[in-house]
Amino acid sequence: MLAMLGVSASAATTPDGGVSASYRQAITLLAAGEPGVRQAFDDARRLGPMDPALYLPLARACRDRGLPRAVEFYEKYLARVPNSAERTEAFAELRALESGSEFDNIDNGVQPARPVAAPGRWVWLGFAVALVALLLLSVRLLRRWPRRSLRELAATAPELHPALAYLIGTLRHELLKHRVGATRAAARAVVAGAAEAEQRRFLVERLRGNPPLGVAFRAHLAQFPRTLGPRFDIANSDPEMHRACREIAVIERLLPRVERGEPAAAQRLVTALDVLFALDTTLAQLLSELAVTTVDHALLDEAVQTVRDEFASRSVVLDEVVIDAAIESVAVEIFRADLLLVLRNLVRNALAALDKLPAGAPRRLGLDVTVELLPTGVEMVRLRVKDTSQALPPTERRIRLDRGLGLVMAALDRYDGSLEVIEADADGYHKAVVLRFFRAFGREEADEAVSVGRAA
């Protein structure tokens, strides 16, 4: 009957007659260094699998005999008997052993997957290493991220200056002036302890507002990339805007304490408001610069080349193009995009007139800039677009102004500019269209004037 079940007689007659007893007997033989260890384990394996709890005495027997598979059996015990009372002691014994190698002296035929010692420890270590690597990578990417101010962005896109000026003006008027600017006196009164309850209430209500100050400010900033493109995400790229967002968050946290009249909270509020006032000053300066254009050779050449490209298909051949810009820096109060629009229209009209000249007639185009000091002390900048087409009689000149240059006149009206068609006999030109603007000072010239005044 035992032979039919595949159980040897020796295994069936062990002291307690059980599978565990057979494994214990084999472990005892191994610990004592007695012969027949392999046979004992083979007989026990035929009866059934070993109780995982016996991996600990097996590991200790292998350790005492100097067998390297002790490490494997310790790890099997720790993995399969997680709630054992001897777990701490077994783990300490495992740590004292070197990394295991193959245990060649015995073979119980059981080859389970090698578990991880101290489950979860290596997982957390790997997670920590990955998190540190991610943080380092994030810092590196943030350093590479272009942190460009609004002024720098504006310098790269002069064609967007009119729209940019509108957005800046709206931000200043609706938020920085109306919501923030009116609170300076009340905030300083709270710091000095001289504010009445009504004044504190006004200060808090104006800053808190509806919508809240932070929500309104971020909504204004969101209009910049929505209108001008994603590179104008100034809430994240412009350092002053980024700092203003942080200070507004501070203001909103301080308001309950300010309403109670706490001087320390009011003092911190004044500091945060000063940041917003400084931002308003920066924006005011930028706004004044956006509408100031330097008239130089590059500007005039751009207007001519753009129109000549338009006329390329009509084969208008010019004998000469002369651009004579002023040597000194001359600025006028008009958006660069609008001044280019006006100049291109004048050059376009001149080329159209030259195209109608008979064969052999000279086709010359000239642009120049002069500055005239008026008796009032104001400087007048004159931009002339000259050509060699037929001179216009006075009546024709009036018609040209009213009809052909109507859009130009409308644009000039916004900037106190004027236009006139005159005869120009000098240098062989027959007529000229003259643009007149009052001279303005760019930022560099204004800074220089201030420096000279302080030195004096």
C-alpha positions as CSV (number, residue, x, y, z in Angstrom):
1,M,0.0,0.0,0.0
2,L,2.9,2.4,0.9
3,A,4.6,1.5,-2.4
4,M,1.4,2.3,-4.3
5,L,1.4,5.8,-2.7
6,G,5.1,6.4,-3.4
7,V,6.1,6.5,0.3
8,S,9.1,4.6,1.5
9,A,9.0,2.5,4.6
10,S,11.7,4.5,6.3
11,A,9.8,7.7,5.9
12,A,6.6,6.3,7.2
13,T,8.2,5.1,10.4
14,T,9.6,8.4,11.6
15,P,9.1,9.2,15.3
16,D,5.9,11.3,14.8
17,G,5.0,9.7,11.5
18,G,4.4,13.1,9.8
19,V,5.9,15.2,6.9
20,S,7.3,17.8,9.2
21,A,8.9,15.1,11.3
22,S,10.7,13.8,8.2
23,Y,12.1,17.2,7.4
24,R,13.1,17.8,11.0
25,Q,15.0,14.4,11.0
26,A,16.8,15.5,7.8
27,I,17.7,18.9,9.3
28,T,19.0,17.2,12.4
29,L,21.2,14.9,10.3
30,L,22.5,18.0,8.4
31,A,23.2,19.9,11.6
32,A,25.1,16.9,13.1
33,G,27.1,16.3,9.9
34,E,25.7,12.7,9.7
35,P,25.6,10.7,6.4
36,G,22.3,10.2,4.6
37,V,21.2,13.8,4.5
38,R,20.3,13.8,0.8
39,Q,18.3,10.6,1.1
40,A,16.5,11.9,4.2
41,F,15.4,15.1,2.3
42,D,14.4,13.0,-0.8
43,D,12.2,10.8,1.5
44,A,10.6,13.9,3.1
45,R,9.9,15.5,-0.3
46,R,8.0,12.5,-1.4
47,L,5.6,12.8,1.5
48,G,4.9,16.5,0.8
49,P,6.2,20.1,0.8
50,M,8.1,21.4,3.8
51,D,6.4,23.6,6.3
52,P,7.8,27.2,5.7
53,A,8.5,27.5,9.4
54,L,11.2,24.8,9.1
55,Y,13.2,27.1,6.8
56,L,14.6,28.8,9.9
57,P,16.2,25.7,11.5
58,L,17.3,24.6,8.1
59,A,19.0,28.0,7.5
60,R,20.7,27.8,10.9
61,A,21.9,24.3,10.3
62,C,23.4,25.5,6.9
63,R,24.9,28.5,8.6
64,D,26.6,26.4,11.3
65,R,27.9,24.0,8.7
66,G,29.3,26.9,6.6
67,L,27.0,26.2,3.7
68,P,26.2,29.3,1.5
69,R,22.6,28.4,0.9
70,A,21.9,29.5,4.4
71,V,21.1,33.0,3.0
72,E,18.5,31.6,0.6
73,F,16.7,29.7,3.4
74,Y,16.7,32.7,5.7
75,E,15.1,34.8,2.9
76,K,12.5,32.1,2.3
77,Y,11.6,32.0,5.9
78,L,11.3,35.8,6.2
79,A,9.1,36.0,3.1
80,R,6.8,33.1,3.8
81,V,6.4,33.5,7.6
82,P,5.9,37.2,8.0
83,N,4.3,37.1,11.4
84,S,6.7,34.8,13.2
85,A,7.9,35.7,16.7
86,E,11.4,34.9,15.6
87,R,11.4,37.2,12.6
88,T,13.6,39.9,14.2
89,E,16.2,37.4,15.3
90,A,16.2,35.7,11.9
91,F,16.6,39.0,10.1
92,A,19.6,39.9,12.3
93,E,21.2,36.5,11.6
94,L,20.7,37.0,7.9
95,R,22.3,40.5,8.0
96,A,25.4,38.8,9.6
97,L,25.9,36.5,6.6
98,E,27.5,37.4,3.3
99,S,25.6,37.3,0.1
100,G,24.6,33.8,-0.8
101,S,25.8,31.5,-3.5
102,E,24.7,28.1,-4.6
103,F,24.2,25.5,-1.9
104,D,25.8,22.5,-3.5
105,N,25.9,20.1,-0.6
106,I,22.2,19.4,-0.3
107,D,19.2,19.6,-2.6
108,N,15.7,19.4,-1.3
109,G,14.2,19.9,-4.7
110,V,12.3,23.1,-3.8
111,Q,13.1,26.1,-6.1
112,P,10.7,28.9,-5.3
113,A,11.2,32.4,-6.6
114,R,13.9,34.4,-4.6
115,P,12.0,36.9,-2.5
116,V,13.2,40.4,-1.6
117,A,14.7,40.7,1.9
118,A,12.7,43.1,4.1
119,P,9.8,43.6,1.7
120,G,9.2,47.2,0.8
121,R,12.6,48.6,1.8
122,W,14.1,48.5,-1.6
123,V,10.9,49.8,-3.2
124,W,11.0,52.9,-1.0
125,L,14.7,53.4,-1.7
126,G,14.1,53.2,-5.4
127,F,11.2,55.7,-5.1
128,A,13.4,58.1,-3.2
129,V,16.2,57.9,-5.7
130,A,13.7,58.5,-8.6
131,L,12.2,61.5,-6.8
132,V,15.6,63.1,-6.2
133,A,16.4,62.6,-9.9
134,L,13.1,64.1,-10.9
135,L,13.7,67.2,-8.7
136,L,17.2,67.7,-10.1
137,L,15.8,67.4,-13.7
138,S,13.1,69.9,-12.8
139,V,15.6,72.4,-11.5
140,R,17.7,72.1,-14.6
141,L,14.7,72.6,-16.9
142,L,13.6,75.6,-14.9
143,R,17.0,77.2,-15.3
144,R,16.7,76.7,-19.0
145,W,13.2,78.1,-19.2
146,P,13.3,81.5,-20.7
147,R,12.6,84.1,-17.9
148,R,11.9,87.1,-20.1
149,S,10.4,90.3,-18.8
150,L,7.6,92.1,-20.5
151,R,9.9,94.8,-21.7
152,E,12.2,92.2,-23.4
153,L,9.2,90.5,-25.0
154,A,7.9,93.8,-26.3
155,A,11.3,94.6,-27.9
156,T,11.0,91.4,-30.0
157,A,7.5,92.2,-31.4
158,P,7.1,95.8,-32.4
159,E,4.1,94.9,-34.6
160,L,2.2,94.0,-31.4
161,H,2.9,97.2,-29.6
162,P,-0.6,98.7,-30.1
163,A,-2.4,95.7,-28.7
164,L,0.2,95.4,-25.9
165,A,-0.3,99.1,-25.0
166,Y,-4.1,98.5,-24.7
167,L,-3.6,95.5,-22.4
168,I,-1.1,97.4,-20.2
169,G,-3.4,100.4,-20.1
170,T,-6.3,98.2,-19.1
171,L,-4.3,96.5,-16.3
172,R,-3.1,99.8,-14.9
173,H,-6.5,101.6,-15.0
174,E,-8.8,98.8,-13.9
175,L,-6.6,97.2,-11.3
176,L,-3.5,99.0,-10.2
177,K,-5.0,102.4,-10.2
178,H,-8.6,101.8,-9.2
179,R,-8.2,98.9,-6.8
180,V,-4.7,99.3,-5.4
181,G,-3.7,103.0,-5.9
182,A,-6.6,104.3,-3.8
183,T,-5.5,102.3,-0.7
184,R,-2.0,103.8,-0.1
185,A,-3.1,106.5,2.3
186,A,-5.5,104.3,4.2
187,A,-2.8,101.6,4.6
188,R,-0.3,104.1,6.0
189,A,-2.9,105.4,8.4
190,V,-3.4,101.9,9.8
191,V,0.3,101.6,10.3
192,A,0.4,104.9,12.2
193,G,-2.5,103.8,14.3
194,A,-4.5,106.8,13.1
195,A,-7.1,104.9,10.9
196,E,-10.7,104.9,11.9
197,A,-12.9,101.8,11.6
198,E,-14.5,103.2,8.5
199,Q,-11.1,103.8,6.8
200,R,-10.0,100.3,7.6
201,R,-13.2,98.9,6.2
202,F,-12.7,100.9,3.0
203,L,-9.1,99.6,2.7
204,V,-10.2,96.0,3.2
205,E,-13.2,96.2,0.9
206,R,-11.2,97.9,-1.9
207,L,-8.5,95.3,-1.8
208,R,-10.8,92.3,-1.3
209,G,-13.3,93.4,-3.9
210,N,-15.4,91.3,-6.2
211,P,-13.8,89.5,-7.8
212,P,-11.0,89.1,-5.3
213,L,-7.8,91.0,-6.1
214,G,-5.8,87.8,-6.9
215,V,-8.5,86.5,-9.3
216,A,-8.7,89.9,-11.1
217,F,-5.0,90.2,-11.4
218,R,-4.5,86.7,-12.9
219,A,-7.4,87.3,-15.2
220,H,-5.7,90.4,-16.6
221,L,-2.4,88.6,-17.0
222,A,-4.1,85.7,-18.8
223,Q,-5.3,88.2,-21.5
224,F,-1.7,88.8,-22.6
225,P,-0.9,85.2,-23.9
226,R,-4.5,84.9,-25.1
227,T,-4.2,88.0,-27.3
228,L,-0.5,88.1,-28.2
229,G,0.5,84.5,-28.2
230,P,1.9,81.9,-25.7
231,R,5.3,83.5,-25.4
232,F,3.6,86.5,-23.6
233,D,2.7,84.2,-20.6
234,I,4.1,87.0,-18.3
235,A,2.5,85.6,-15.2
236,N,5.3,82.9,-15.3
237,S,8.1,84.6,-17.3
238,D,8.2,88.1,-16.1
239,P,9.9,88.4,-12.6
240,E,8.0,91.5,-11.6
241,M,4.6,89.9,-12.5
242,H,5.6,86.7,-10.7
243,R,6.5,88.7,-7.6
244,A,3.3,90.7,-7.8
245,C,1.3,87.5,-7.8
246,R,3.0,86.4,-4.6
247,E,2.5,89.7,-2.9
248,I,-1.2,89.8,-3.8
249,A,-1.5,86.4,-2.1
250,V,0.1,87.9,1.0
251,I,-2.3,90.9,0.9
252,E,-5.3,88.6,0.8
253,R,-4.1,86.7,3.9
254,L,-3.4,89.9,5.8
255,L,-6.8,91.5,5.2
256,P,-8.7,90.0,8.2
257,R,-5.9,91.1,10.6
258,V,-5.7,94.6,9.0
259,E,-9.4,95.0,9.5
260,R,-8.9,94.4,13.2
261,G,-6.3,97.1,13.2
262,E,-3.1,95.1,13.8
263,P,-0.1,97.4,13.1
264,A,2.3,94.5,12.2
265,A,-0.2,93.2,9.6
266,A,-0.7,96.7,8.2
267,Q,3.1,97.3,8.0
268,R,3.5,94.1,5.9
269,L,0.5,95.2,3.8
270,V,2.2,98.5,3.0
271,T,5.3,96.5,1.9
272,A,3.3,94.4,-0.4
273,L,1.5,97.4,-1.8
274,D,4.8,99.1,-2.5
275,V,5.7,96.2,-4.8
276,L,2.5,96.8,-6.8
277,F,3.1,100.5,-6.9
278,A,6.6,99.8,-8.3
279,L,5.1,97.5,-10.9
280,D,2.7,100.3,-11.9
281,T,5.6,102.7,-12.4
282,T,7.4,100.2,-14.5
283,L,4.3,99.6,-16.7
284,A,3.8,103.4,-17.1
285,Q,7.3,103.8,-18.3
286,L,7.0,100.9,-20.7
287,L,3.7,102.2,-22.0
288,S,5.2,105.6,-22.8
289,E,8.1,103.8,-24.7
290,L,5.8,101.6,-26.8
291,A,4.4,104.6,-28.6
292,V,7.9,106.2,-29.3
293,T,9.6,105.1,-32.5
294,T,13.1,105.9,-33.5
295,V,13.3,107.1,-37.2
296,D,16.5,105.6,-38.6
297,H,17.8,104.1,-41.8
298,A,16.6,100.6,-40.8
299,L,13.0,101.8,-40.5
300,L,12.9,103.6,-43.8
301,D,14.7,100.8,-45.6
302,E,12.2,98.2,-44.2
303,A,9.3,100.3,-45.6
304,V,10.9,100.5,-49.0
305,Q,11.9,96.9,-49.3
306,T,8.5,95.6,-48.3
307,V,6.7,97.7,-51.0
308,R,9.3,96.8,-53.6
309,D,8.6,93.1,-52.9
310,E,4.9,93.8,-53.6
311,F,5.8,95.4,-57.0
312,A,8.2,92.7,-58.0
313,S,5.7,91.0,-60.2
314,R,5.0,94.3,-62.0
315,S,8.6,94.7,-63.0
316,V,8.9,98.3,-61.8
317,V,12.6,99.1,-62.3
318,L,14.0,102.0,-60.3
319,D,17.0,103.9,-61.4
320,E,17.9,104.9,-57.8
321,V,16.7,104.7,-54.2
322,V,18.2,107.1,-51.8
323,I,17.6,106.9,-48.1
324,D,19.0,109.8,-46.0
325,A,18.1,109.4,-42.4
326,A,19.2,111.9,-39.7
327,I,22.6,111.2,-38.2
328,E,21.4,111.8,-34.7
329,S,18.8,109.6,-33.0
330,V,15.3,111.1,-33.8
331,A,12.2,109.7,-32.2
332,V,8.5,110.5,-32.8
333,E,5.4,109.6,-30.8
334,I,3.8,106.9,-32.9
335,F,3.8,103.1,-32.7
336,R,6.4,101.6,-35.0
337,A,3.8,99.4,-36.7
338,D,1.6,102.4,-37.5
339,L,4.5,104.5,-38.8
340,L,5.5,101.7,-41.0
341,L,1.9,101.4,-42.2
342,V,2.0,105.1,-43.2
343,L,5.4,105.0,-44.8
344,R,4.5,101.9,-46.9
345,N,1.4,103.6,-48.2
346,L,3.4,106.6,-49.2
347,V,6.1,104.5,-50.9
348,R,3.4,102.4,-52.6
349,N,1.8,105.5,-54.1
350,A,5.2,106.8,-55.2
351,L,6.0,103.5,-57.0
352,A,2.6,103.4,-58.6
353,A,3.2,107.0,-60.0
354,L,6.7,106.0,-61.2
355,D,5.3,103.0,-63.0
356,K,3.1,105.2,-65.1
357,L,6.1,107.3,-66.5
358,P,6.9,106.8,-70.1
359,A,9.9,104.7,-71.2
360,G,13.2,106.5,-70.7
361,A,11.9,108.8,-68.0
362,P,14.0,108.8,-64.8
363,R,12.5,106.7,-62.0
364,R,14.0,107.8,-58.7
365,L,12.8,107.4,-55.2
366,G,14.1,109.1,-52.1
367,L,13.4,109.2,-48.4
368,D,14.9,111.6,-45.9
369,V,14.5,112.9,-42.4
370,T,15.1,116.4,-41.1
371,V,14.6,118.2,-37.8
372,E,13.4,121.8,-37.5
373,L,13.4,123.9,-34.4
374,L,10.2,125.9,-34.2
375,P,10.0,129.4,-32.6
376,T,8.1,127.9,-29.7
377,G,11.2,125.7,-28.8
378,V,9.5,122.5,-30.0
379,E,11.4,120.4,-32.6
380,M,9.5,119.2,-35.7
381,V,10.5,116.0,-37.4
382,R,9.9,115.9,-41.2
383,L,9.9,112.6,-43.1
384,R,9.8,113.1,-46.9
385,V,9.0,110.5,-49.5
386,K,10.2,112.0,-52.9
387,D,9.9,110.7,-56.4
388,T,10.5,111.9,-60.0
389,S,6.9,111.5,-61.2
390,Q,5.0,114.4,-62.7
391,A,4.4,117.3,-60.2
392,L,0.9,117.8,-59.2
393,P,-1.0,121.1,-59.5
394,P,-2.6,122.5,-56.3
395,T,-6.0,121.1,-57.1
396,E,-4.6,117.6,-57.8
397,R,-2.7,117.7,-54.5
398,R,-5.9,118.3,-52.6
399,I,-7.6,115.4,-54.3
400,R,-4.6,113.2,-53.6
401,L,-4.8,114.0,-49.9
402,D,-8.5,113.6,-49.6
403,R,-8.8,110.4,-51.6
404,G,-5.6,108.5,-52.2
405,L,-4.1,109.2,-48.7
406,G,-7.3,109.2,-46.7
407,L,-6.3,106.2,-44.6
408,V,-2.9,107.7,-43.9
409,M,-4.5,111.0,-42.8
410,A,-6.8,109.1,-40.4
411,A,-3.8,107.3,-38.8
412,L,-1.9,110.5,-38.4
413,D,-4.8,112.2,-36.7
414,R,-4.3,109.9,-33.7
415,Y,-0.7,111.1,-33.2
416,D,-0.9,114.8,-33.9
417,G,0.9,114.2,-37.2
418,S,0.2,116.0,-40.5
419,L,0.8,115.4,-44.1
420,E,1.4,117.6,-47.1
421,V,2.1,117.1,-50.8
422,I,4.6,119.6,-52.2
423,E,6.7,120.2,-55.2
424,A,10.4,119.2,-54.8
425,D,12.7,120.5,-57.5
426,A,15.9,119.8,-55.6
427,D,18.1,116.8,-56.8
428,G,15.8,116.2,-59.7
429,Y,12.7,115.1,-57.7
430,H,9.4,116.6,-58.8
431,K,7.2,116.1,-55.8
432,A,7.3,115.0,-52.2
433,V,4.9,113.8,-49.5
434,V,5.9,115.2,-46.2
435,L,5.0,113.7,-42.8
436,R,5.4,116.0,-39.8
437,F,5.6,114.9,-36.1
438,F,6.6,116.6,-33.0
439,R,9.9,115.2,-31.8
440,A,9.8,112.8,-28.8
441,F,12.5,111.5,-26.6
442,G,13.3,107.8,-26.3
443,R,14.2,106.2,-23.0
444,E,18.0,106.6,-23.4
445,E,17.7,110.3,-24.3
446,A,15.4,110.9,-21.3
447,D,17.8,109.1,-19.0
448,E,20.6,111.2,-20.3
449,A,18.7,114.4,-19.9
450,V,17.9,113.5,-16.3
451,S,21.6,112.6,-15.6
452,V,22.7,116.0,-17.0
453,G,20.2,117.8,-14.9
454,R,21.3,116.0,-11.7
455,A,25.0,116.8,-12.5
456,A,24.2,120.4,-13.0
